[in-house]
C-alpha cells in the first residue's frame, strides 16, 4: 500500500474513543497488503444511529458493533475508495467489559474486522470465518494485541 487516507468522524456525543493516531495505525495495519492508495471512511456512532443503520441495511433490530459498507473500487483519481465502516462506541465498551478484554484491544479488533470486510473478507461460512479470523489474529498479534478468539 502506498498510502491510506482515513476519514474519521466521531458522531457520538460524550463517547470515549481512542485517539486518531490509534485508528489510523489500526487501519493501516489492516490495509498493509492492499496495492495502491486507498481511502476509507470511519464513523463512530451512538447506539441509536447504529440501530437505525442496522435496520435499514441489514433488516435487523437493534444496534450492532460494526457495519461495513464496501464500494466497488470507486476511483477518486489515483485513490481507490474502499468504503465506509461504522462502529458503535457504547457497544465496544460494553462488549470489552463483558469479555474482560481491554477496551482498546476491542477497538483495534473491530476496526481491523471492518477493514477486512471492505476488502471482501466475510464470515458467512465456517471456512470463510476461519480465513478471516486467522487474518485478524495475524494482524492483531503482529501489533502486540492478544488473539481475540482465544
Secondary structure, DSSP 4 states (H G I P E B T S, - for coil): --EEEEEEEEE-TT-----HHHHHHHHHHHTTT--SEEEEEEEEE-HHHHHHHHHHHH--SS--SEEEEEEEEEEETTEEEEEEEEEEHHHHHHHHHHHT--HHHHHHHHHHHHHHHHTT---SSHHHHHHHHHHHHHHHHHTTPPPTT-
